[in-house]
Amino acid sequence: MIVSNIFFILPVIYAAIYHEWLYLFFATGVFIFSPLYHWYQIINPRSLRFYLFKTLDWMFAVGAFIYMYYYTNTHTEGTGKLILFSLLSLAIIFFLFGWRKHYAKLHPWFHIIAPTVSSLILILAN
């Protein structure tokens, strides 16, 4: 779970390359707080730090997804827009399915899929 967080560096890099500062803010927050959240989920899941990092991780992740929907809407057109909206939506569906059914098995894959989709959006829109 923790090792798969390394993939969150991809959108940070691409946001910096393409000067998407607001998305860089969200992506950096996810890159910082997701590993902390998962680490404290293992070592001390009842601690204040766990709840703080969990809340911050969720806030940055939700902000990142909302911004990616906005970015896709404003920076792409035609069939590409539909494909990228579909990829974003499928990533969220995969997260929700994995969260409810097989969290430990599927959630690390979400750490790979979500940054790959957002990186793809940044690359294709520029």
Summary of the structure (lengths in Angstrom):
residues: 126
radius of gyration: 14.5
end to end distance: 31.1
largest distance: 47.5
contacts: 388
relative contact order: 0.17
helix: 89%
strand: 0%
